[in-house]
Amino acid sequence: MSDKMFKRKIYEKMLRWKKESNGKTALLIKGARRIGKSTIAETFAQNEYETSIIIDFSIADKAVKELFEHISDLDYLFLRLQSLYNVSLYERKSVIIFDEVQLFPPARQAIKHLVKDRRYDYIETGSLLSIKKNVKDIIIPSEETRIAMYPLDFEEFLWAIGKGQTFDLIKYSFDNFKQVGDAINRDLMRLFRLYMLVGGMPQAVNTYLETNDFSEIDAVKRRILELYIDDFRKIDPTGRASRLFMSIPAELSRNTSRYKVGSVIEKATASRLSALFMDMSDSMTVNFAYHANDPGVGFSLHADYDYFKLFLADTGLFVTLAFMDSDYTDNVIYRKLLSDKLSTDLGYVYENAIAQMLKSAGNELFYYTFKEEGERDDTNSKTIRHYEIDFLLSRGSKICPIEVKSSGYNSHKSLDKFQEKFSARIINRYLLYTKDLRKDQDLMCLPVYMAQLL
């Protein structure tokens, strides 16, 4: 099975770096394993430079690594690299790629001196870049332009399957607040459900295009998940990190207001495992949504970092992880998504997809919960009603609350109550659901496939 280079938005960011930096900084592409970092770096080198040297530190031999232990003589370094890789380098027209740079920290430290020399450009790719063992005893260079790479978003997925013009219609509908019509919305929702099932990992998308077989796609995703779980076991030999990762679907399915660490690891708390959660965040395999204690602009200033929800960075992987211990054919989510019969108790799958789309669009994730006293019950006690805003976005000096529904338009009590409490802070309210775009007074009801446009 051949790997394909899919059209990715990160390419435009790389072009801007090359033009604006002009050799003053190295480009660091960070992202989860199997996200396509190496492929995009190699493609960029082939297209935008006369020559390139790609040093893959997962297989680089001792002779290559030793060159970065002593870099006082750069002339010698470059001559040896050209000889070892049989490639000629040309000043300001060549690039050197440090692939999987986290595996050899001295090479990353050398970036400071290599960039100062200005002869060539440098691109680094890596995952788990801030894990303690990967930065121990080195000075992290400030001469890096860092960009994050995520799984294919919905638009990139449509490009990959040959339906790029479809997203032009979605964007036109969003920009002009114009309905697409029920028939077209059903077609777009089918494509979105397909995206949720396949996900945005390049290998899974490639397998879909070559086999159109969900059992083959699921097998690819299982291998990626096993790779992630193995990585977590290396980071944390006690197995806690891998357990926390594998429990994400189960914790979301509980429909509670936060990830309950103690239900996964007995007597554990988020604060006690804060370093472990930082490592999980650094892996970029998960997305954290933190509770905003004061839902105003500057969420991070008032966030509770011990009170959060955890999502997988790729919803295709999420769907597979939810049934990792069962055969593919037993995966209820696959069957119900394909048949458009995903019940409300499986709505957390949509919530994971929205988290992924908002994150890849450049948003940090925050949510908000609150409670109010209701009417008295039969025992004359006041009832307590709990409300939750699934996501909060900051836009200028205002905020946008978002509620996600896995079905059609029903009620939106949380959004209404939030409006009553914080109306002066709100610029737009959004209900993301499965039906066509519409307005309910000042509430904008949008199909879920528009989430990345918010």
Secondary structure, DSSP 8 states (H G I E B T S, - for coil): --------THHHHHHHHHHHHTTSSEEEEE--TTSSHHHHHHHHHHHH-SEEEEEETTT--HHHHHTTT--S-HHHHHHHHHHHHT----TTTEEEEEETGGG-HHHHHHHHHHHHH-SSEEEEEESSTTSHHHHTTS---S-EEEEE--S--HHHHHHHTT-HHHHHHHHHHHHHT----HHHHHHHHHHHHHHHHH-S-HHHHHHHHHH--HHHHHHHHHHHHHHHHHHHHHH-TTSHHHHHHHTHHHHHHTT-SS--HHHHSTT--TTTTHHHHHHHHHHTSEEEEEEESS-SS-GGGGEEEEEEEEEES-HHHHHHHTTTTS-GGG-HHHHHHHTT---GGGTHHHHHHHHHHHHHTT--EEEEEEEEEEEE-TTS-EEEEEEEESEEEEETTEEEEEEE-SSSS---HHHHHHHHHHGGGBS-EEEEESS--EEETTEEEEEGGGGGG-
